[in-house]
């Protein structure tokens, strides 16, 4: 039998994860579109667990609020945790490529445009947009690249999701 406290805790966990996952991927998009940091192929791949996870956690929250089966909500939270663990692995791999601990992909390309096709903005874009490179961190904050920060975010979100999945009742 589902207790109200357990359902409330799972609901809050799912809502927290929805917001946090959206915030992380939204931050990456802001660095890209506002800051001019064009993502490399590995950067784009690291976003996938968030693109899948945020809506999935929203579904988990809605199911929990609606009184859906606890096993289903817990299962969705577990999937969210697994997605974040996958994101952690991707972040570790990309960080290792940036630190030259191991080889990256043979070609590191991106589908994002590096510069605009508008002639009026071309000179501004040439000086503001950074070209993508999988083996060079575009920016380091407190010694960590975007990939390194993704590892930390992924570990924290995985722990929250898996803890939420373990809530009985």
C-alpha positions in Angstrom: 0.0 0.0 0.0 1.3 3.4 -1.0 1.8 5.8 1.9 1.2 9.5 1.4 4.7 10.4 2.6 6.4 8.0 0.2 4.3 9.3 -2.7 5.0 12.9 -1.8 8.8 12.2 -1.5 8.8 10.5 -4.9 6.8 13.4 -6.4 9.2 16.0 -5.1 12.2 13.9 -6.2 10.8 13.7 -9.7 10.0 17.4 -9.8 13.5 18.3 -8.5 15.1 16.0 -11.1 12.9 17.6 -13.9 14.0 21.0 -13.0 17.7 20.2 -12.4 18.0 18.2 -15.7 16.3 21.1 -17.6 18.6 23.6 -15.8 21.8 21.6 -16.7 20.9 21.2 -20.4 19.5 24.8 -20.5 22.9 26.1 -19.2 24.7 24.2 -21.9 22.4 25.7 -24.5 22.9 29.2 -23.0 26.7 28.8 -23.2 26.2 27.8 -26.8 23.7 30.4 -28.0 24.5 33.3 -25.7 28.2 32.7 -24.9 29.2 31.5 -28.4 30.7 28.2 -27.2 30.0 25.9 -30.1 29.7 22.3 -28.8 31.8 19.5 -30.2 30.3 16.1 -31.1 31.0 14.7 -27.6 29.4 17.7 -26.0 26.2 17.2 -28.0 26.2 13.5 -27.1 26.4 14.4 -23.3 23.2 16.3 -23.6 21.1 13.3 -24.7 20.6 11.8 -21.2 19.2 15.2 -20.2 17.0 15.5 -23.2 15.5 12.1 -22.4 15.6 12.3 -18.6 13.9 15.7 -18.0 10.6 14.7 -19.8 10.8 11.3 -18.3 11.1 12.7 -14.8 8.2 15.0 -15.6 6.1 11.9 -16.5 7.2 10.3 -13.2 6.0 13.4 -11.3 2.7 13.5 -13.1 2.1 9.8 -12.5 3.0 10.2 -8.8 0.7 13.2 -8.4 -2.1 11.3 -10.2 -1.7 8.3 -7.8 -0.1 6.1 -10.5 1.4 2.8 -9.5 4.4 3.2 -7.2 6.4 0.5 -9.0 6.1 2.5 -12.3 7.1 5.8 -10.7 10.0 4.1 -9.0 11.0 2.4 -12.3 11.0 5.8 -14.1 13.2 7.2 -11.3 15.6 4.3 -11.7 15.7 4.9 -15.5 16.5 8.5 -14.7 19.3 7.4 -12.5 20.6 5.1 -15.2 20.5 7.9 -17.7 22.6 10.1 -15.4 25.1 7.3 -14.8 25.4 7.0 -18.6 25.9 10.8 -18.7 28.6 10.4 -16.1 30.4 7.9 -18.2 30.2 10.2 -21.3 31.5 13.1 -19.2 34.4 11.0 -17.9 35.3 9.9 -21.4 35.2 13.4 -22.7 37.2 14.8 -19.8 39.8 12.1 -20.4 40.0 13.1 -24.1 40.4 16.8 -23.0 43.2 15.9 -20.6 44.8 13.7 -23.3 44.6 10.6 -21.1 43.2 8.6 -24.1 42.3 9.1 -27.7 39.0 10.7 -28.7 37.0 10.0 -31.7 38.8 10.0 -35.1 36.9 13.0 -36.2 35.4 15.5 -33.9 32.8 17.4 -35.8 29.6 19.1 -34.9 26.4 19.9 -36.7 26.3 23.4 -35.2 27.3 26.2 -37.4 30.5 27.9 -36.3 29.7 31.2 -37.9 26.7 32.9 -39.3 25.8 33.2 -42.9 24.6 36.8 -42.4 27.3 39.0 -43.8 26.6 41.8 -41.3 27.3 39.5 -38.4 30.1 37.6 -39.9 33.0 39.6 -38.5 31.4 39.7 -35.0 31.0 35.9 -35.1 34.5 35.3 -36.2 35.8 36.9 -33.0 33.1 35.6 -30.6 32.4 32.0 -31.6 34.9 29.3 -30.5 35.5 26.4 -32.9 34.6 22.9 -31.6 37.3 20.5 -30.6 36.8 17.4 -28.5 40.3 17.3 -27.2 40.5 21.0 -26.0 38.3 22.4 -23.3 36.6 25.5 -24.5 36.4 26.9 -20.9 37.6 25.8 -17.5 35.8 26.9 -14.3 37.6 26.0 -11.1 39.8 23.7 -13.1 36.9 21.7 -14.7 35.7 21.8 -18.2 32.1 21.6 -19.2 32.6 17.8 -19.4 34.0 17.7 -15.9 31.1 19.7 -14.5 28.8 17.3 -16.3 30.4 14.4 -14.4 29.6 16.1 -11.1 26.0 17.0 -12.1 25.4 13.5 -13.5 26.7 11.9 -10.3 24.5 14.1 -8.1 21.4 13.6 -10.2 22.0 9.9 -10.4 22.2 9.7 -6.6 19.0 11.7 -6.2 17.1 9.6 -8.8 18.3 6.2 -7.4 17.5 7.3 -3.9 14.0 8.3 -5.0 13.6 4.9 -6.8 14.5 3.1 -3.5 11.7 4.8 -1.6 9.3 2.1 -0.5 5.7 2.4 0.3 
